[in-house]
Amino acid sequence: MSYSLYFEPVLRLVPLAALALAGCLPLALALYRQSRSAWLRLLTFGFFICLLLNPIMVKETSRPLSTIIAVVIDNSRSQNFGTRKRDTEQALAALKQGLGRLPQIEARFVQAARQDNNPDSDTLLATRLFTPLQEALADVPPARIGGAIIITDGQVADIPALSAADSAAALAEAPDEGNRGFVEASDEGKSRLAEASDEGKSRLAARLGFDAPVNALISGNGQEYDRRLRFIKAPRFGLAGKEVPLSFTVQDEGAMPAGLPPPIIELFVNGEKQGSYPVRPGAETALTVTLPRTGSNIIELKTPEIEGEVTAVNNHAAIIIDGVRENLKVLLVSGEPHNGLRVWRDLLKSDTGVDLVHFTILRPPEKQDNTPIYQLSLIVFPTTDLFVNRLKDFDLVIFDRYQHYAVLPLAYYDYMARYVENGGALLMAVGPEFSGGRSLALTPLSRILPARPTGNIFEKPFLPQLTEAGRRHPVTQNLEGGATTPPKWGPWLRQIEVEADKDSMVLMQGVDKAPLMLLAAKGRGRVGMLLSDEGWLWARDYQGGGPYASLYRRMAHWLMKEPELEEENLTARAQGYTIFVERRTMKEETLASPPAAAAKDKTAPYSAPSASAANSPIGRFHITLPSGRTMEIQPQKAADGLYKARFDSPETGLVRIGNGDKNVIVHAGVPNQPEYEDIISTPEKLAPIAAATGGHVLRLRPKAQDNVHIGAIKLLSAKAGLSTAAADSLVLRQSAASAPVAEERLPLMHNIWALLIGLGLLALTWWREGRA
């Protein structure tokens, strides 16, 4: 209840002021002359001015508004370690019970830092609690905010920065793990904080979004210890097949047990163990690893779990290093010059990752030249060194319209065949010479060729088209313009007829569906054949041209065993904890299964298969989680020869995925995420912000054998300064806001008594003037 005085003048202010001024002049003259009735006149005049001002007494009845506080619950992954989750649940239950006994408190419970599988989510990187705290109280007037209580393990990443004045107080913090883990500012800290400027406190309140105590309840216990692995130096890229330097450290944190043996570190590359190393905790250890392949390589370090440590999650560290090739070495062997040769040269020379060696025959030995020998400035071409000694150094050999010349002995072709059988790559772009008497098909190279010439040559326009296998194979699938029938390509004008081997893959066809492009595996190597020398027409944009660059480049990289172009391949990639799996296959779909068979998939942990997946030729994906648990998922058809699936891994670490004879590994979760770097629960990070706002930080269980205890809840008055409550308490500030309930207006001069007083004063003044 409160009283206030208001004025509601009967006249406007200007006439009222003029009237007052007009009355004051004669009164001032009377006072100056010391007239005996001057003071009585002044009293009468003042009374009637008050009467015109119309004073009103207002009586307000209001009720105090509830005090709103926020209770922030940390749901980050580190809260799952040990007894922290149970401690948090018990503390939350006790807190709800304690707040329930304070009807003037309105609590908002905020579930923060939820475990999110979104790879872009901050929850995978660090625990953020103050941002959701500010969002929860954003719509509350500052006068109604009574404080905040945070239930966490203390590892918080978004604590607002303190001003210089607040930091001065924080310097006097004295964590006392022996006194039930309560953290309270010392007397010196409170004194220094009291001297802090109002400006500094205002800045802190602006960063927090309110000016009220912040309290924290710390899960875990003060006797925790943990061992963790951490990479110090690790490159993002490295040369495939070469050594890459790394360094790491083992860190022991907390109250480690005495007498532990030196940790043993195991090194794994793509899931295969490479060795074990004894290390000294706290010291940086260097090692080198060899990247076995291009693309992603998963490097893991593991150390055995210590009995009783907080978690073994950070006893494992992983990084992903992308392996890249050194410059590819390509040997281009060309015969008779033609328009297509420049296309090959331009394509290979424009790629900065290719070292090209071009061997060509400008004049065959059997052609006569009358130039005198003494006028020639030539050296003998090192054919033996190139085609015998250094042949194994090349990643790819290309024959472009080359036919057998005496400059290369027949034995050299046998070396080339062995080169392919031992893992080399050979690409042949042939023309009319392939059907002639000096065809390479008549050399020892023939044993690795996927096709033999019939002797026929088609000399007419035709449109290259994809075969059924070509629509499924990654080399020709999704070529620009190839999705339609007929494809949106320009024609070629010549094709060499061949008889293809049964084990070769015909991806493109031409005249009368004759093979136009073939791929085949021979021994450990691969061979490709392009049965036309007219591909340059696409480069010249003849009648619309075609995707010559993509086609040539994909052929070359398939021959060099690029993983992304494998026709039978299983790949997986992870975004956070979400894993995407792709399976390529040349197998054709079987007849659709009856509905009853599809119903068996109800036990799958992924969504039920669609009709297109029920007749999948590849079956299910078999998943093995880091803990050894297994599960299966049904892939969905995405395109011809391409099947996809996705799932969320419930665990962090290497996930193994298998399908038939294909296997792949992928790392679930963000490798070495900050959430797992600092595992030991601590009150120290939140102690400064609590002291600066007048709150307290306390452990729920200082020792492992202790019971959960949240302390008493102390509600301070709205005008109270820093808390003087005991450390074993949670400090809140009562709201100073109120809402009006009723209002009563009482006019002071508008009644019979005011009229009688006014008349009495007039009569008295008249009487006094008469006596004078």
N, C-alpha and C positions, 0 to 999 in steps of 0.2 A: 504494500500500500504506500502511495506517495502523494504529496500535495504540491500543487504549483499554482502560481498567480498569473492570470492573463488579463489584458485590457481590450475591451471592444468599444471604442469611443462612439458616442452618440452622433457627434459631428465629424466631418472630415478633418484631417490633421491641419490643413491650412487655415480654415476658419477658426478652429480651436486654438491654434497658436496665435492668431491675430487677436482673438478675444483675451487670451492670457496676457499678451503683451499690453493690450489696452488697459487692463486692470492693474498691471504691475506699476505703470507709470505714476498714477495718483497715490498708490500705496507707498511707493518709494519716496514721494514728496512728503507724505504724511509722516513716515518714519524719520525723514531728515529733519522735519520741524518738531519732532518728538511730541506728536499729538497724543493725547491720553487714550484715544480709541484706535490708534494705528494698529496695534497688535491684534485687537479684536477684529478689525476689518480684514487683516491679512488671514486670520484663521477662517473667517467666514468665506472669503474669496477662494482660499485653497480648498475648502470643503466642496464648494460648488464646482470647481474645476475637476476635482476627483469624481464628483457625481457625473460630470459629462464624460470623463474617461471610462466610466463603467467598469470597474475592476471585478473580476470573476475568479473565484477560488475553484480549482479543478482537483477533484479527488480521483486518483487512478488506482484501480485494483488489478494487479497482474500476477501471472504465474511464471515461475522460472522454467526455461526450456531445458530439455534433457541435454546432457553432455554426451557428445558423440566421440567415440574412440575407434581406432582401427586395430584389429588383431591380424597380423600378417603371418601366414603359415608357410614355411619354406618347404616346397615339394620337389626340390632338385634331387638329382640322382645320388648325390653324396648323403642325403638324408636316409638312404636305404641301408647304410652301413651300420653294422653292430645293432645296438638297441635304440638308435636314434629315432627311427620311425615310431617305435612303441613309446619312447619317451615323449615324443611330440604329441601323440594321441592322448596320453595320460595328462600331459600338461594342458592340452586344449580342453579336456573334460573338466579338470580342476578349475581352469580359468573361467569357463562358462558358469560353473557352479558359484564361484566367488563373485562374478559380475552380476549373477542373478539376484544376489542379496543387495544389490545397489540399484534400486528402481530408477534413480535419476541418470543412470548410465545406459546409453544406447550403443551397443557394440556392432561394428561391421567386420565380418570375418572375410579375409581375402586369401584365397588359395593362390599363391604366387609361385613362379618358377616351375610350373608344371612340366613334366617330362614330355617333350615334344619331339617327334621324329622329323619335323620339317628341317631340311638341311640349312635353311637360311635363318632358323630361329636362334635367338640369343641364348635360349636355355641350353643349347648344346655347347656353348662357349663359356658361359659364366653365369653365376647366380645373381639375379637382379631382383631386389626386394623393395627398394625405395621408390622405384618408378611405379609399380602397382599400388604402393602405399599412397603416393601423391594422387594417383588417378582415383582411388577409392574415396578420398576426402576433397576432391576438387569442387564438388557442388555444395560443400558445407561452409557456412560463414565462419571466419576465423575465430570469432568469439565463442562459438559452440564446440570447438575442437578441444578435447580434453587430454589428448596424447595418443601414443601408439605403443603397442606391445608386439614385438617380433619374436616368433619362435623359430629358431634356426640353429645351425651348427656353427655360426659365426663367420663362415667364409662367404662374404658378401662383396660383390664387385662394384656396386653403384652407390657407395656411401658418399653423401655430399661432402665436398671439401670444406674444411673449417677455415674461418678467417684467422688472422694473426692473433686476435684477442682470444678466440676460442682455443687456438693451438696452445697458447700460454697456459691455459687451465689444463689442457690435456696432458701437458708435460708432467703434471703432478699426479697423474693417474697411478694408482698402486694396486694392481691386480692381486688379490689375496686368495690363492687357491685353497689355503687351509681353512678359511672362514666360509665354508660352504661355497666357495667360488664367487662370492659377491665382489663386484668391482665398484668402488665408490671413490669419488674425488677426495683427496686429503684436505685437511684444513687449509693448507697453503694453496691448494688448487682452487678451493672455494673462494678464498680471499682474492686470488688473482682473477678469477672469473667475475667476482663482484665488481672489480675495478675495470672490467672490459667496457669498451664504449658501447653506447646504445646503437651506434651505427653498425658495429660488428655484429651485434645480436640481430639487428634488422636484416643484415645480409644473410645470416644463417637461416632466419625464419623464411626469407624469400626463397632460398634454395630448397628448404624443406617443404614449403607451402603452408606452414602453420608455425605458431609459437607455443609449443606445449611439450611436455616431457616425452622422450623416446626411451622405452625400456626394451630389454632383450632377455629372452630365456634361452640359454645355450644347451642344446641337446648333446649327447655324448658324455664323456667323463674326463676328468683331468689326468687320468693315468694312461691315456691312449698313446700308442706308438705305431709307426708305419714305415715301410721301406718302399721307395719308388724309384723307377728308372726314368731317365730323361735324356733325350738327345740334345747335344749342345751344338754340334756342327753337322749339317746334313744338306747336301745340294738337292735342288729340285730336278736337275737333269744330269745325265751321264751318258757316256758312249757305251752302247751295247757291246758286251764282250770285253770291256776294259774295267780296270779296278777304279773304285770310287772311294775317297777317304771320308771317314766318319769319325765322330767322337761322341761320347756319352758319359754320364755319371750316375752313380748309385747314391741316393741320399737316404740316410736314416734320420727320422724325425720323431720327436716325442721321447718318452721314457723307455728307451730300448733296453731289453734284458741284457744282463752282463754275460760274457762268455760266448757270444755268438761267433761261429766260424766265418771266415771271409766269404762273401757272396760269390756264387758261380753264375756267370752269365752265359746263356745259350743264344747263338745267332742262327736265325732262319731267313732264307731268301726264297720268296714265293712258296712258303710252306715246307721247304726242305732244309733240314738242319745242316749248318756249315761248320760248326765247331763250338767249343766251350772255353770260357776264359775266366780265371779267378781275378777279382778286382778288389780295390780298397775303397770303402765307402767315402764319399766326399771328394775323391780324386777324379780328374778327367782322364778317361781312357780312350785311346785312339785305335782304330782298326780300319781295314780296307775290305770292301766286298766287290765282287765281280757281277755286273748286271748281265744275266743270262739271255735277255731278250729285249727287243724294242717294245715300246709301250710301257704300261705301268708295271713296276716291280715293287713288291711289298717286302720291306726289310723289317724284321722283328727282332726284338731283344726280350728275353724272358729270364726271370730269376725265381727260384722256389719261394713259396709262401712261408713266412715266419709264423709260428703258432702264436695266436693271440693278437696279431696285428689287425688294424682297422679293416683293411680290405686287401685282396690280392689283385684288384683290377689294375692298379698302377705298378704292379710287378711286371707288367708287360708294356712295352713301348713299340710303336710301329710308325714308320714313315713310308711314303710312296715316292719312288724316284722314277721318273720317266726316262726310259732308255731310248736313245736316238742312234741312228746309224752314222758311221763316218761317211764321208763322201762315197757314193756308189761308184764303183769302177765298171765301166761298160766298154766292151770291145765291139765296134761296128765294123763288119767286114762287108764291103760293097763290091759289086761287079761292074757291069756296064752302067755308066752314068745314065740316070733318067730323072724325071720330074719328082718322083717320090723320094729320092735320096735327100734332097734339101729339106723335105718335111721332117725326116728322121733327124738330120743334123740340127735343124733349128729347135726341134723339141728337146733334144738332149743337151744342146749347148745352153739353152735358156734356163735350165735347171741348175741352180748354183750348188746343189747337192750331188751333182754327177760329174765325175772325172771321165772324160771321153777319150778313147784312143780309136782313131779311124784308120783302118787298113783298107786300101783300095788298089786295084790293078789299073794303072793308067795305060800300060802297054804290055800285053802278054808276051812272053819270051819267044813264042813262035812267029811273032810279027817282025818282019825285017826292018831294020833302021840303018841307013847308010852313013850315019854320023860317025866320024872317026873316033876311035876310043880315046885318043889323047885330048879330044875336045869335050869329053864328058866329065862332069864334076859330081859324080854320084858315089855313094857308098853302098855296100851290100846291106839290104834290109835284114834286120835281125829276126828272121822268121822263127828260127829255132828257139830263141829266147822268149819270143812272144807266144808262140803256139804250143810250146812244150814246158819250158821252165816256169813261166809266169802265168800260164793259163789259169791255174788255181786261184790266183789273186783277183780275178775278175768276178763280179757278182752276176753279170749277164753278158752273153755273147749274142749279137744280132747278125744274121746273114741277110743282106738285102740284095736280092736278085744276083746272088753269087753262084757261079758254076765252077766246076773243078778246072783249075789251071795247073800247069806243071810247076809253078812257083811254090805250091804246097804239096809235098809228097803225100801219098795216100796214108802213110803212117800217122800223119798229123790229124787226119779225120778220126782215126782210132783214139788218139789222145783226147779229142773233143768228146767222143762218145763216152769215154771213161770219166771225163770231167762232169758230164751230166749224170751219169750213174752214181757218182760219188757226192752228188748234192748240188751241182751247178745248174744254171738256167740258160736255155737256148731258145731264141725266137727267130723264126724264119719267115721273111716276107718274100714270096716267090712270084716270078713272072713266067714268060714263055720258056726261059732257060731250064725250068724245073722239069719240063717234058722233053728236053733235048738229050743228045747223046752224052753230054758232060754234066748231067744232073747230079746233084749231091745225093740223090736217092740211089746212085750207083756206086757210092763210096762206102767205106766202113761206117759212116755216119748213119746209114740206113737202118741200122738195128735199133736206133732210139727214135726214129721218126714215127709219128702217129698216123701217117698216111703215105701212100705211094701214088705216083702219077699214072694215069691211064693213057696218056698221050694226047688226049683231047683238050682243046682250048676253045672256050666260048668267047667269041668276039662280037658281043652285042650288049646294048644297054640292059641293065637289070637293077632291081631295087634290093639292097641287102636287108634281110629280115632276121628277127630273132627266132630261134627254135624254141620248143617247149622247155628244153634245158636252159636255153639262154635267158628265158624269162625268170628263171629261178636262181641262176648263178650270179653272185655279186659282181663279177666282172662286167656283165652286160645288163644286169637288172638296173632299172632307173636311168639308163642312158637317155639323154635329152632327145625327145622326139620319138622314142621307141615304145611308148605306152600304147600307141594307136595301131590299128591294122587297116591299111599298110602304114608303116612308120613315116614320119614326116622328115625324110632324108632325101638327099639327091641320089641319082643313080650312079653306078660304076659301069665301066665299058668292057672289062675283060675279066675272065675267071678261069683258073686252071682246074680241070677235073681231076679228082683223086679218088682213091679207094681207101676209106678211113678204117683204122683198126677198131675192133669192138670195144676196147678199153679206153678209147679217146672220147672226149666230150665235145660234141658239135654244138657250138653256141650260136653261130650265125650261118645262114644258108643263102644261096643266090639263085642262079639259073636252074630251073626245074628242081628246086629244093636240094641242089648239090651242096656239099659242105663248103663253107666259105671261111670259117674260123674254127680252129680246133685247139683244145688244150689237153695235155696228157701228162701223167706222172710216169717217169721212167727211172727205175731204181730209186735212189734218194733224191734225184733231181727232177726237173720239169722241162717240158718242151711245148712250145706254142707255134702254130702255123697260121699265117694269113695268106690265103690262096688267091690273091689278086695284088697287082702292083698299081691299082687305080685309087688307092685310098687318098692320094694327094688331091683328088677332085673335091673331096669334102673340105680340105684346107683352102682351096681356091673358091669355095662357096658356089660350086657348080650346081645350078638348079636347086639352090637352097642349102647346099653343103650338108654337113653332118658333124657329130661330136667326135672328130678324129682324135683330138688331144686326149679326151677322157678315155677313149677306147684304147689307144696305144699305151697310155700311162697305166691303166688298170691291168692290161695284159702283162706289161713289164713287171709290175709290182706283184702280181699273182705268181709269176714265174720265180720271183725272189722270195716267195712265201710270206708275203705281208699278211699278218693275222686277220686284219679286217676284211680281207678278200677271200678267205677260206670258204669253200662251199659247204664243208661239214665243220661247223664251228659252234662253240658255246662260249658266250661272253657274258660278263656281269659287271655292273658298275654300281657304286653306292653313293647316295646323297643322304648324308647323315645315317640314320638307321633304316632308310628305305632302300631296298635293293632292286635293281632292274635287271632282268635276265633276258637274253636273246639267244635263240637257237636257229642256226641256218642249216638247211639240209636239202639235198637233191632228191630225197625220197618223195614219192608221190603219195597223196592221201589215199587211204583205203575207203571202202564203202562205209557209209554212215552207220554207226551202231544203232541198234534199236533203243527206244526210250528207256527200257528196263535196265539196260547196261549203263546208261548215263546216270541213273539214280544212285549207282554205287559210289559216285564221287561226292556224296553228301558229307563224307568224313574229311574231305580235304580242308586244310586250314585256310585256303584262299576261296574266292568266290566260285560258285558252281560253274562248270564248263559250259560254254555255249555249244550250239549245234555244230559250228565249224571246228570246235576243239575236240568234240567227241570222237571224230575219226582221224585224229592227229596221228601221223606216222612215227612220232618220236616218243609218245607216252608222257609220263609225268617227270617233273624235275624233283630230284632227291636232294634235300637240304640237310646239312649237318652243321649245327650251331657250335660256337666255341666251347660250350660245356659238354658237347657230345650228344645232346638231344638231336633227334632227327624229325623231319617233317617232309611232306610232299605237297607240291602245288601243280595245278593243271595249267599248261600254257594256252594262250589264245592265238589264233592265226592272225597275223598282221598283214601278210602279203604272200605271194607264191614263194614257198620255200623259207618263209620267215615266221617264227613263232616267238611270242613275248609273254612275260609274266612279271609281276612285281609283288613284293611282300615286305613287311616290316619285321626286322630282326628284334627280338626282345633282349638280346645280349650284345655286349661290346666285344669286338675281336674278329678273328678270321672265320668267315663262313665259307664252307665248302659246298659247291653245287655240282651235281652230277646228272648226266643223262646219257644212258648207254655207255659207250667207251669214252665219252667226253667229260672232262672235269675242269673246273675253274674255281679259283678262290678269290674272295673279295673281303675287304675290311669294313665291318659294320661300325658305324659311329665315327665321330671325328677323331682321327688319331691324335693322341696326346692333348686332349681337350683340357682347357684350364680348370674345368669343373673337378678334374681328378688330380690336379697338381698339388694343391694344398688340401690334404684330407683331414689333418688333425683339427678337431673342433677347438675353437678359441674364443674367449671373450674380449681379446685385446683390440680387434679391429673395430668393434662397436662401442668400446668404452669411451673414446673421446667424444663421439656425438651424443652419447647418453649423458655424460658429465656436462657438456655444453648446454644441454636442454633441461637439465635438472632431473634426469631419469637415472635408472640403475640397470646394471647388467649382472645377471646371476646365472650360475649353472644349475641345471635341473638335478644333476647327480654328480657332485664333485668327485666321488669315488665310485668304482664299478659296483660295489656292494650297497651303495646308498639307495634310498627310495627317492622317487621323483618329488620335488618340493618346489612350489612356485612362489613362496613367500606371501606376505600380507599385501592387500591392495589398499594404498593410502590415497584418499581423495582430498586434495588441498583446495583452499578457497581460491577464488578467481584472482585475487589481488596478492596472493602469496608470491614470494620471490623464489630463490633456489630452495630445493627441498632440504629439510633438516631431518627427514624421516630416516629410520634405520636402513642399513644397506640391505637387510633381508626384507625388502618390500618393493612393490611396483607402484610408482608414483604417477598419479593422474591429477589433472587440474579441473575443478568444477567450472561449468559454464557460467559466464556473467550475463548471458542473454536471457531476456524474458519476453513474454507475449502478453499484451493487455487483455484483460477479461471484461472489466466494466469501468465506466467513467461517469462521475457525478459532478455536475456544474452548479455552483452556488454563487449567484450575483450578490455582491457585498453592499451595493448602494441602491439597488432597486427593490426597496421594501418600505413599509410604513415607518420604521424606526429612522431610516435615513431622511425621510420627509420631515418627521418631527424634529430631528436634530437640526436640519437646515432652517426650518421655521424658527426654532428656538434661537439659533445664532443670529438670524435676521432681527428678531425681536430684541435680543440683548444689545445688538449693535445700535438699533434705533433708540432704545432706552438710554444707552450710554451717551449717544450723541445729544439727546434731549437734556440730560443732566449737565453736559458740558456747556 
